Amino acid sequence: MAEPNTNTNSLNDQPKGTRKRIGGPTESTPPEPGSGSGSGSTSGVPCGACKFLRRRCVDGCIFAPHFSPEQGTALFAAVHKVFGASNVSKLLMQLPLHLRRHAVETISYEAQARLSDPVCGCVSIIIALQQQVQSSKFQSKIVSEI
C-alpha cells in the first residue's frame, strides 16, 4: 500500500503548496495628502485592481480611488492586459492628483478600444466620428441651399 505524499517544508512543517503567503505587496505608497478617498481597504474590501491582481489592497493604493470593487475589476482587466499594472501605476504616480481621474478614464477607454480593435484602437472611433461630422455638414449645406 502506498503512503500519502508527505513532502514538508522544514521551515514550518506544512505540506508544500499549502503555506500562506505572508504580507502584501512589496511596494507600498504612503497616503497622499488631500487624496480623501485614496485609502485602499477601509472597509476590508480590496479595490477592483487589487482584486484582479489578487493582492491585499493597502492604504494609499494608487488604484483604489479609480477602480471600484464592483465594476472596477473588469475595467482594470482591460487596462492591465493592454498597458500593464506597473506601467499604469508609474504613470499615475507622476501625475498631480487633480489629473489622475481624467488619465484613468482615458487609459481605460483606450484599453477597451485596443481590445476591440487591436490595430487602430480608438483612432477608428475618431475617424468614424469625423466622417459623421462631415456627413452632417454636407447634409446641412444641402438643406440650407433649398
C-alpha positions as CSV (number, residue, x, y, z in Angstrom):
1,M,0.0,0.0,0.0
2,A,1.4,3.4,-1.0
3,E,1.9,6.1,1.7
4,P,0.3,9.5,1.1
5,N,2.7,12.2,-0.1
6,T,4.0,14.0,3.0
7,N,6.6,16.3,1.5
8,T,7.1,19.0,4.0
9,N,9.0,22.2,4.2
10,S,11.5,22.3,7.0
11,L,10.6,25.9,7.9
12,N,7.1,25.3,9.1
13,D,6.4,21.5,8.6
14,Q,3.3,22.2,6.4
15,P,2.9,20.3,3.1
16,K,4.2,22.1,0.1
17,G,1.7,24.3,-1.6
18,T,-0.4,24.8,1.5
19,R,1.6,27.6,3.1
20,K,0.0,31.0,3.1
21,R,1.9,34.0,1.7
22,I,2.7,36.4,4.5
23,G,2.5,40.1,3.9
24,G,1.1,42.2,1.0
25,P,2.8,43.7,-2.0
26,T,6.5,44.6,-1.6
27,E,5.9,48.2,-2.6
28,S,3.5,50.4,-0.7
29,T,2.9,54.0,-1.3
30,P,2.2,56.4,1.6
31,P,-1.2,58.1,1.5
32,E,-1.0,61.3,-0.5
33,P,-2.0,64.5,1.2
34,G,-5.5,65.6,0.2
35,S,-6.3,62.3,-1.5
36,G,-9.5,61.8,0.5
37,S,-10.8,58.5,-0.8
38,G,-7.3,57.4,-1.7
39,S,-7.1,54.8,1.0
40,G,-7.2,51.2,-0.1
41,S,-9.2,48.9,2.2
42,T,-11.0,51.0,4.7
43,S,-13.9,48.6,4.6
44,G,-11.8,45.4,4.2
45,V,-12.8,45.1,0.5
46,P,-10.0,45.4,-2.0
47,C,-10.3,47.8,-4.9
48,G,-11.0,46.4,-8.3
49,A,-7.4,46.5,-9.4
50,C,-6.1,44.7,-6.3
51,K,-8.9,42.2,-6.5
52,F,-7.9,41.4,-10.1
53,L,-4.2,41.2,-9.2
54,R,-5.2,39.0,-6.2
55,R,-3.2,41.1,-3.7
56,R,-4.1,42.9,-0.5
57,C,-5.2,46.5,-1.0
58,V,-3.0,48.7,1.2
59,D,-3.8,52.2,2.4
60,G,-2.7,54.7,-0.2
61,C,-3.3,52.2,-3.1
62,I,-2.9,54.3,-6.3
63,F,-5.7,52.4,-8.0
64,A,-8.3,52.4,-5.2
65,P,-9.9,55.8,-6.0
66,H,-10.3,54.9,-9.6
67,F,-11.3,51.2,-9.8
68,S,-14.3,50.4,-7.5
69,P,-14.6,46.9,-6.1
70,E,-17.8,46.3,-8.0
71,Q,-17.2,47.3,-11.7
72,G,-13.5,48.2,-11.4
73,T,-12.3,44.6,-11.8
74,A,-13.5,44.2,-15.4
75,L,-12.3,47.7,-16.3
76,F,-8.9,47.1,-14.7
77,A,-8.6,43.7,-16.5
78,A,-8.6,45.5,-19.9
79,V,-6.1,48.2,-18.6
80,H,-3.8,45.5,-17.3
81,K,-3.9,43.4,-20.4
82,V,-3.1,46.4,-22.7
83,F,-0.7,48.5,-20.7
84,G,0.3,46.5,-17.6
85,A,-0.4,47.4,-14.0
86,S,3.2,48.5,-13.3
87,N,3.2,50.9,-16.2
88,V,-0.1,52.5,-15.3
89,S,0.9,52.8,-11.7
90,K,4.1,54.6,-12.7
91,L,2.2,56.9,-15.0
92,L,-0.3,57.8,-12.3
93,M,2.4,58.5,-9.7
94,Q,3.9,61.1,-12.0
95,L,0.6,63.0,-12.4
96,P,-0.8,65.5,-10.0
97,L,-3.9,64.4,-8.1
98,H,-6.3,66.5,-10.0
99,L,-5.3,64.9,-13.3
100,R,-5.4,61.3,-12.3
101,R,-9.2,60.7,-12.7
102,H,-9.1,62.0,-16.3
103,A,-5.9,59.9,-17.0
104,V,-7.6,56.7,-15.8
105,E,-10.7,57.4,-17.8
106,T,-8.6,57.9,-20.9
107,I,-6.4,54.9,-20.3
108,S,-9.5,52.7,-19.7
109,Y,-11.2,53.9,-22.9
110,E,-8.0,53.3,-25.0
111,A,-7.6,49.9,-23.4
112,Q,-11.1,48.8,-24.2
113,A,-10.8,50.2,-27.7
114,R,-7.5,48.3,-28.2
115,L,-9.1,45.1,-27.1
116,S,-11.9,45.5,-29.7
117,D,-9.7,46.8,-32.4
118,P,-6.0,45.9,-31.8
119,V,-4.6,47.7,-34.8
120,C,-6.3,51.1,-34.6
121,G,-7.6,51.3,-31.1
122,C,-9.7,54.5,-30.5
123,V,-8.4,56.0,-33.8
124,S,-11.1,54.0,-35.7
125,I,-13.7,55.5,-33.5
126,I,-12.3,59.0,-34.1
127,I,-12.3,58.5,-37.8
128,A,-15.9,57.3,-37.8
129,L,-17.0,60.3,-35.8
130,Q,-15.2,62.7,-38.2
131,Q,-17.0,61.0,-41.1
132,Q,-20.3,61.6,-39.3
133,V,-19.5,65.2,-38.8
134,Q,-18.5,65.6,-42.4
135,S,-21.7,63.9,-43.5
136,S,-23.8,66.1,-41.2
137,K,-22.1,69.3,-42.5
138,F,-22.8,68.1,-46.1
139,Q,-26.5,67.4,-45.3
140,S,-26.8,70.7,-43.5
141,K,-25.3,72.5,-46.6
142,I,-27.8,70.8,-48.9
143,V,-30.8,71.7,-46.7
144,S,-29.7,75.3,-46.4
145,E,-29.4,75.7,-50.2
146,I,-33.0,74.5,-50.7
